[in-house]
Amino acid sequence: MNRRTLLKLSAAAMAFPMRPAFAQDITHTIRDAYIYTYPLVKNYLTLYQYAVERDGGQYKGPFNTVASVARVYTPEDTAIITPNSDTPYSFIVFDLRAEPVVVTMPKIEQDRYYSLQLVDLYTNNVDYPGTRMDGNDGGDFLITGPDWGGDAPAGITRIIKMPTWLGLGVIRTQLFSPDDLDAVKEIQAGYKSQPLSTWADTAAPPAAEQIDWRPVSDALMESDFWSLADFLLPFAPAWLGDEAQRDGLTRLGVTGAGTWPPADLSPDTVAAMRQGIQTTYQEVRDAAGALTDSSKIFGTPVQMQGQYLTRAAAAQGGIYGNSAEEALYVIQVLDGDGVPMDGSKGSYGLTFAPDGLPPVDAFWSLTMYDRENQLLVANPIGRYLINSAMLEGLKRDDQGNITLYLQTESPGSDLESNWLPTPTAPFYTVMRLYLPQDSALNGNWIAPPIRKRS
């Protein structure tokens, strides 16, 4: 489906008479419109950097191809905030307008975790080919756009319909230890992505209309936010229940027509919309800082229906987070006394009892982030997390407890194995439980608090 057709569908779905431009509730309408479209624009920033901006430092490769990063993430990786540093990543930026894409997951050993997280343009998690959903025997998965109605050829493992024309695939491959990297590279070489016509050896459909992709950056997300949102709407059909949000966007001239502001939008409304960006962004950021229960933060389009502020806050605070069944996140911004953690104001500790380690069927980790930039923390020993693969090397006390030391300076050579360096600034941690067991999902297991030690 080309952009012209998408625009017609979008206009038909949203068209209704414009109400007076500066009604009394315009401020509320602007707020709701920003919160609704923020995840699309934030997501597009990554998609653009990965698949369009060839001269950029984050470029991975063309649309609909697999690009693997045969290492874990470091502070140098800045395209994704709050990144995982446990699993080498592979990425696929999807453009599904012309035809579906077949993604091949290779067969791997049974004790290693892998998954393909399929994220739509709204940042919802659509599906998870891989260990939890399909086992480790691999397969060929047909990823389609919203209106594809063809028949899958023989040999397709599953058909997965994406609700949007653009999307992202994030493949995570478990790394057991630094010397396991060659095995991960071999697995990554088995990930493939190709158009359905290529996979099935059939005639290709007409190519999708050429798109003049709109440039985007952190700065442009503020100055050009509304025109970017307008550009993206045709790639993201409205989800059931979004009618009020789409109506509000239409009132504001954000219709997917490709030209914002339209000529008939009053200057007062344009000025209010531009002013509303800063105040509403701060609301989103504040909401992100209050997110702690990941079971309510990330989910499928159905699970996230109507959860507009939560979805925006999650995109701001930890975009591409997994659904709880895949990976449970314990986000700690405050210490056990309810005080924001700050590496310049002391040292901290987290203690696991012998029977209190995170209950998982795959693995767990505790990762450090600086609060201002939401990125991994550079440090002298190049350690950004402590995870279950490191358990044998961690020191235990006489009772078998494991205390992790979160501080800027080394706790001493005898305890350095348990040291997770902090910045000399505010920080937060994320504990990830991959394939969490029921006791973690139902709240019977609770992560120990981080306590200030000095």
C-alpha positions as CSV (number, residue, x, y, z in Angstrom):
1,M,0.0,0.0,0.0
2,N,1.4,3.4,-1.0
3,R,1.4,6.6,1.0
4,R,-1.3,8.2,-1.2
5,T,-3.6,5.4,-0.4
6,L,-2.7,5.6,3.2
7,L,-3.5,9.3,3.3
8,K,-6.9,8.7,1.7
9,L,-7.7,6.0,4.3
10,S,-6.5,8.2,7.1
11,A,-8.5,11.1,6.0
12,A,-11.6,9.0,5.5
13,A,-11.2,7.6,9.0
14,M,-10.8,10.9,10.7
15,A,-12.7,13.5,8.6
16,F,-15.4,15.5,10.3
17,P,-16.2,19.3,10.4
18,M,-13.5,21.4,12.2
19,R,-14.7,23.0,15.4
20,P,-13.6,26.5,16.3
21,A,-9.8,26.5,16.5
22,F,-9.4,28.0,20.0
23,A,-12.1,26.4,22.0
24,Q,-12.0,26.5,25.8
25,D,-10.6,23.0,26.1
26,I,-7.8,23.5,23.5
27,T,-5.1,23.1,26.2
28,H,-6.4,19.7,27.2
29,T,-6.7,18.7,23.5
30,I,-3.1,19.7,22.9
31,R,-2.0,17.7,26.0
32,D,-3.8,14.6,24.9
33,A,-2.6,14.9,21.3
34,Y,1.0,15.2,22.4
35,I,0.8,12.2,24.8
36,Y,-0.9,10.1,22.1
37,T,1.7,10.8,19.4
38,Y,4.8,11.1,21.5
39,P,5.6,7.3,21.3
40,L,5.3,7.4,17.5
41,V,7.8,10.3,17.2
42,K,10.1,8.8,19.8
43,N,10.0,5.5,18.0
44,Y,10.6,7.1,14.6
45,L,13.8,8.7,16.0
46,T,15.3,5.2,16.4
47,L,13.9,3.9,13.1
48,Y,15.3,6.8,11.2
49,Q,18.7,6.5,12.8
50,Y,18.9,2.8,12.3
51,A,17.5,2.5,8.7
52,V,17.6,5.9,7.0
53,E,20.4,8.1,8.4
54,R,23.3,6.4,6.6
55,D,25.9,8.9,7.7
56,G,24.8,8.7,11.3
57,G,26.6,6.9,14.1
58,Q,23.7,4.6,14.8
59,Y,23.0,3.4,11.3
60,K,22.4,-0.4,11.1
61,G,21.2,-1.1,7.5
62,P,18.3,-0.8,5.1
63,F,14.7,-1.5,5.9
64,N,13.6,-5.2,6.2
65,T,17.2,-6.5,6.7
66,V,18.8,-8.0,9.8
67,A,21.6,-6.0,11.3
68,S,23.5,-7.7,14.2
69,V,25.6,-6.1,16.8
70,A,28.1,-8.8,17.9
71,R,28.7,-7.3,21.3
72,V,26.8,-6.0,24.3
73,Y,25.8,-2.3,24.6
74,T,28.1,0.2,26.2
75,P,27.8,3.9,27.1
76,E,28.8,4.7,23.5
77,D,25.4,3.4,22.3
78,T,23.0,6.3,22.6
79,A,20.1,5.6,20.2
80,I,18.1,3.6,22.8
81,I,17.7,4.8,26.3
82,T,17.9,2.4,29.3
83,P,19.5,-0.3,27.0
84,N,20.0,-3.9,27.9
85,S,23.7,-4.9,28.2
86,D,23.1,-8.6,28.7
87,T,22.3,-9.8,25.2
88,P,23.9,-8.9,21.9
89,Y,21.2,-7.3,19.7
90,S,20.1,-7.8,16.2
91,F,17.6,-5.4,14.6
92,I,15.1,-5.3,11.7
93,V,13.4,-2.0,10.8
94,F,10.2,-3.0,9.0
95,D,8.5,-1.2,6.2
96,L,5.6,-3.5,5.4
97,R,3.8,-1.4,2.8
98,A,4.8,-3.4,-0.3
99,E,4.5,-7.0,1.0
100,P,5.1,-9.1,4.1
101,V,8.5,-10.0,5.4
102,V,9.7,-13.5,6.4
103,V,12.0,-13.6,9.4
104,T,14.0,-16.8,10.0
105,M,15.0,-17.8,13.5
106,P,17.6,-20.6,13.5
107,K,17.5,-23.6,15.7
108,I,19.6,-23.2,18.8
109,E,20.5,-25.2,21.9
110,Q,17.8,-25.6,24.4
111,D,19.4,-23.9,27.4
112,R,20.0,-20.5,25.6
113,Y,17.4,-17.8,25.5
114,Y,16.5,-15.9,22.3
115,S,13.6,-13.8,21.2
116,L,12.3,-11.5,18.4
117,Q,10.4,-8.7,20.0
118,L,8.1,-7.2,17.4
119,V,7.2,-3.6,18.2
120,D,4.6,-1.5,16.3
121,L,5.0,2.2,15.6
122,Y,3.0,3.0,18.8
123,T,5.7,1.0,20.7
124,N,3.3,-1.8,21.6
125,N,4.8,-5.3,21.8
126,V,2.9,-7.3,19.2
127,D,4.5,-10.8,19.5
128,Y,7.6,-12.7,20.5
129,P,8.9,-15.5,18.2
130,G,11.5,-17.3,20.2
131,T,12.1,-19.3,23.3
132,R,8.9,-18.5,25.3
133,M,6.4,-18.6,22.4
134,D,7.9,-21.2,20.1
135,G,10.8,-23.0,21.8
136,N,14.3,-23.1,20.4
137,D,13.7,-25.1,17.2
138,G,13.5,-22.0,15.1
139,G,11.2,-21.3,12.1
140,D,10.1,-18.9,9.4
141,F,7.7,-16.2,10.7
142,L,5.6,-14.2,8.3
143,I,5.3,-10.5,9.4
144,T,2.5,-8.7,7.6
145,G,1.1,-5.2,7.5
146,P,-2.3,-4.2,8.9
147,D,-4.4,-5.2,5.9
148,W,-2.6,-8.1,4.3
149,G,-5.1,-10.9,3.5
150,G,-3.1,-13.4,1.5
151,D,-2.4,-17.1,2.2
152,A,0.8,-18.1,3.8
153,P,2.8,-20.6,1.7
154,A,3.8,-24.0,3.1
155,G,6.7,-23.8,5.5
156,I,5.6,-20.7,7.4
157,T,5.7,-21.3,11.1
158,R,3.3,-18.5,12.1
159,I,1.7,-15.5,10.6
160,I,2.0,-12.3,12.7
161,K,0.0,-9.2,11.7
162,M,1.5,-5.9,12.7
163,P,-1.0,-3.1,13.4
164,T,1.2,-0.5,11.8
165,W,3.1,-0.2,8.5
166,L,6.4,0.7,10.2
167,G,7.8,-1.3,13.1
168,L,10.9,-2.6,14.7
169,G,12.2,-6.1,15.4
170,V,14.6,-6.5,18.3
171,I,16.3,-9.9,18.5
172,R,18.1,-10.7,21.8
173,T,20.5,-13.6,22.0
174,Q,21.7,-14.7,25.5
175,L,25.4,-14.4,26.1
176,F,26.7,-16.8,28.8
177,S,30.1,-15.2,29.3
178,P,32.6,-13.1,27.3
179,D,34.2,-16.2,25.7
180,D,30.7,-17.2,24.5
181,L,30.6,-14.4,22.0
182,D,31.7,-16.6,19.0
183,A,28.7,-18.9,19.6
184,V,26.4,-15.8,19.7
185,K,27.9,-14.6,16.4
186,E,27.2,-18.0,14.8
187,I,23.6,-17.8,15.9
188,Q,23.2,-14.2,14.7
189,A,24.4,-15.3,11.3
190,G,21.4,-17.5,11.1
191,Y,18.9,-14.7,11.5
192,K,17.4,-13.7,8.2
193,S,14.8,-11.3,6.9
194,Q,13.5,-11.2,3.3
195,P,10.4,-10.2,1.4
196,L,7.8,-12.9,1.1
197,S,8.2,-13.0,-2.7
198,T,11.9,-13.7,-2.3
199,W,11.4,-16.4,0.3
200,A,8.6,-18.1,-1.7
201,D,10.4,-17.5,-5.1
202,T,7.3,-15.8,-6.6
203,A,6.8,-12.6,-8.5
204,A,7.3,-9.4,-6.4
205,P,4.4,-7.0,-6.1
206,P,4.8,-3.4,-7.1
207,A,7.2,-1.5,-5.0
208,A,5.9,0.8,-2.3
209,E,5.8,4.5,-3.1
210,Q,9.1,6.2,-2.5
211,I,9.0,8.1,0.8
212,D,10.9,11.3,1.5
213,W,11.7,10.3,5.1
214,R,11.5,13.3,7.4
215,P,14.8,14.0,9.3
216,V,14.5,13.7,13.0
217,S,16.8,14.3,16.0
218,D,16.4,15.0,19.7
219,A,16.3,18.8,18.8
220,L,13.8,18.3,16.0
221,M,11.6,16.2,18.3
222,E,10.9,19.5,20.0
223,S,11.0,22.1,17.2
224,D,9.2,19.9,14.6
225,F,7.2,17.6,16.8
226,W,3.7,18.3,15.3
227,S,4.9,18.1,11.7
228,L,6.6,14.8,12.5
229,A,3.5,13.5,14.2
230,D,1.5,14.5,11.1
231,F,4.0,12.7,8.9
232,L,3.7,9.5,10.9
233,L,0.0,9.2,11.2
234,P,-0.6,7.4,7.8
235,F,1.8,4.7,8.9
236,A,-0.2,4.0,12.1
237,P,-3.9,3.2,11.5
238,A,-6.0,4.1,14.5
239,W,-6.5,1.4,17.1
240,L,-9.9,0.5,18.4
241,G,-10.8,3.0,21.1
242,D,-8.5,5.8,19.7
243,E,-11.4,7.8,18.1
244,A,-11.3,10.6,20.7
245,Q,-7.5,11.0,20.3
246,R,-7.8,11.0,16.5
247,D,-10.6,13.5,16.6
248,G,-8.5,15.8,18.8
249,L,-5.6,15.6,16.4
250,T,-7.9,16.6,13.5
251,R,-9.0,19.6,15.5
252,L,-5.3,20.6,15.7
253,G,-4.7,20.1,12.0
254,V,-2.6,16.9,12.5
255,T,-4.4,14.8,9.9
256,G,-1.6,12.9,8.1
257,A,-1.8,15.2,5.1
258,G,1.9,15.9,5.2
259,T,1.6,19.7,5.8
260,W,1.4,21.1,9.3
261,P,0.3,23.6,10.2
262,P,-2.5,23.8,7.6
263,A,-3.5,27.2,6.3
264,D,-6.8,27.2,8.1
265,L,-5.3,26.6,11.6
266,S,-5.3,29.8,13.6
267,P,-2.0,31.3,14.7
268,D,-3.2,31.2,18.3
269,T,-3.6,27.4,18.1
270,V,-0.2,27.0,16.4
271,A,1.4,29.0,19.2
272,A,-0.4,27.1,21.9
273,M,0.6,23.8,20.4
274,R,4.2,24.7,20.2
275,Q,4.1,26.0,23.8
276,G,2.3,22.8,24.9
277,I,5.3,20.7,23.9
278,Q,7.5,21.7,26.8
279,T,4.9,21.5,29.5
280,T,3.5,18.2,28.4
281,Y,7.0,16.7,27.8
282,Q,7.8,17.5,31.4
283,E,4.5,15.7,32.5
284,V,5.6,12.6,30.4
285,R,9.1,12.7,32.0
286,D,7.7,13.0,35.5
287,A,5.4,10.1,34.8
288,A,8.4,8.1,33.5
289,G,10.2,8.7,36.7
290,A,7.3,7.3,38.7
291,L,7.2,4.0,36.7
292,T,8.2,1.0,38.9
293,D,5.9,-1.9,38.0
294,S,6.9,-3.1,34.6
295,S,4.0,-5.5,34.4
296,K,1.8,-2.5,33.8
297,I,4.2,-0.5,31.6
298,F,4.7,-2.6,28.4
299,G,2.3,-4.9,26.6
300,T,0.4,-5.8,23.5
301,P,-1.9,-3.4,21.6
302,V,-4.8,-4.8,23.5
303,Q,-3.2,-4.6,26.9
304,M,-2.1,-1.0,26.3
305,Q,-5.4,0.1,24.9
306,G,-6.3,3.5,26.4
307,Q,-3.0,3.6,28.4
308,Y,-1.8,6.7,26.6
309,L,0.2,8.4,29.3
310,T,1.8,5.1,30.5
311,R,2.8,4.3,26.9
312,A,4.3,7.8,26.4
313,A,6.2,7.6,29.8
314,A,7.5,4.1,28.9
315,A,8.7,5.4,25.5
316,Q,10.5,8.2,27.3
317,G,11.9,6.2,30.2
318,G,12.7,2.9,28.6
319,I,11.5,2.5,25.0
320,Y,11.3,-1.1,23.7
321,G,10.9,-2.6,27.1
322,N,9.6,-6.2,27.1
323,S,6.2,-7.4,28.2
324,A,6.3,-8.8,31.7
325,E,5.9,-12.4,30.6
326,E,9.1,-12.1,28.5
327,A,11.1,-10.0,30.9
328,L,10.1,-8.4,34.2
329,Y,11.8,-5.1,35.2
330,V,12.3,-3.9,38.7
331,I,13.1,-0.2,38.3
332,Q,14.7,1.5,41.4
333,V,15.1,5.3,41.4
334,L,14.7,5.6,45.2
335,D,16.6,3.8,47.9
336,G,14.9,1.8,50.6
337,D,14.2,5.0,52.6
338,G,12.4,6.6,49.6
339,V,15.3,9.0,48.8
340,P,16.5,9.5,45.2
341,M,19.8,7.6,44.8
342,D,22.9,9.8,44.0
343,G,26.4,8.5,43.6
344,S,27.9,11.8,44.8
345,K,26.1,11.5,48.1
346,G,27.3,8.1,49.3
347,S,27.5,4.4,48.7
348,Y,24.7,1.9,48.4
349,G,24.2,-1.9,48.8
350,L,21.7,-4.5,47.7
351,T,21.7,-7.9,49.5
352,F,20.3,-11.1,48.2
353,A,19.5,-13.8,50.8
354,P,20.6,-17.3,49.8
355,D,17.1,-18.2,48.8
356,G,16.2,-14.7,47.5
357,L,17.8,-14.6,44.1
358,P,15.5,-13.5,41.3
359,P,13.3,-16.5,40.2
360,V,13.8,-16.9,36.4
361,D,13.7,-19.6,33.8
362,A,16.4,-17.8,31.7
363,F,18.6,-15.2,33.5
364,W,18.6,-12.0,35.6
365,S,20.7,-8.9,35.8
366,L,21.1,-5.6,37.6
367,T,22.1,-2.7,35.4
368,M,23.3,0.8,36.3
369,Y,22.1,4.0,34.5
370,D,22.7,7.7,35.0
371,R,19.5,9.4,35.6
372,E,20.0,12.5,33.5
373,N,20.9,10.8,30.2
374,Q,19.3,7.4,30.9
375,L,22.3,5.6,29.5
376,L,24.9,3.1,30.8
377,V,27.5,4.5,33.1
378,A,31.1,4.7,31.9
379,N,33.5,3.5,34.6
380,P,37.2,2.4,35.1
381,I,36.4,-1.3,35.0
382,G,33.9,-1.3,32.1
383,R,31.2,-3.0,34.2
384,Y,27.7,-1.9,33.5
385,L,25.8,-4.7,35.2
386,I,26.0,-7.8,37.4
387,N,24.0,-10.8,36.2
388,S,23.3,-14.4,37.0
389,A,26.2,-15.6,34.7
390,M,28.6,-14.0,37.2
391,L,27.2,-15.8,40.3
392,E,30.1,-18.2,40.8
393,G,32.5,-15.2,41.0
394,L,30.5,-13.2,43.5
395,K,31.5,-13.1,47.2
396,R,29.1,-14.4,49.8
397,D,29.2,-13.7,53.5
398,D,29.1,-16.4,56.2
399,Q,25.3,-16.8,55.9
400,G,25.5,-17.1,52.1
401,N,24.2,-13.6,51.4
402,I,25.4,-11.8,48.4
403,T,25.8,-8.0,48.8
404,L,26.3,-5.9,45.7
405,Y,28.1,-2.6,46.2
406,L,26.8,0.3,44.3
407,Q,29.3,3.2,44.6
408,T,31.7,5.4,42.7
409,E,34.9,4.0,44.3
410,S,36.0,0.4,44.5
411,P,34.9,-1.3,47.8
412,G,38.3,-2.9,47.9
413,S,40.1,-5.6,45.9
414,D,38.5,-8.4,48.0
415,L,35.0,-7.2,47.2
416,E,35.5,-5.8,43.7
417,S,33.8,-8.8,42.1
418,N,30.5,-7.5,43.7
419,W,31.1,-3.8,42.7
420,L,28.6,-2.1,40.3
421,P,30.1,1.4,39.7
422,T,27.8,4.4,39.9
423,P,28.2,7.9,38.4
424,T,29.0,10.8,40.7
425,A,25.4,12.0,40.0
426,P,21.8,10.7,40.4
427,F,21.4,7.2,39.1
428,Y,18.8,4.4,38.9
429,T,19.0,0.7,38.4
430,V,17.0,-1.8,36.4
431,M,16.8,-5.4,37.5
432,R,15.7,-7.6,34.6
433,L,14.2,-11.1,35.0
434,Y,14.1,-12.9,31.7
435,L,11.3,-15.5,31.6
436,P,10.3,-14.7,35.1
437,Q,8.7,-17.5,37.1
438,D,5.2,-17.2,38.6
439,S,6.4,-16.1,42.0
440,A,7.9,-13.0,40.4
441,L,4.9,-12.3,38.2
442,N,2.3,-12.7,41.0
443,G,4.3,-10.7,43.6
444,N,5.3,-13.5,45.9
445,W,8.9,-12.7,45.3
446,I,9.9,-9.1,45.9
447,A,13.2,-7.6,44.9
448,P,15.3,-6.5,47.9
449,P,15.6,-2.7,48.3
450,I,18.8,-0.8,47.7
451,R,20.0,0.6,51.0
452,K,22.3,3.6,51.5
453,R,25.5,2.4,53.3
454,S,27.3,5.7,53.9
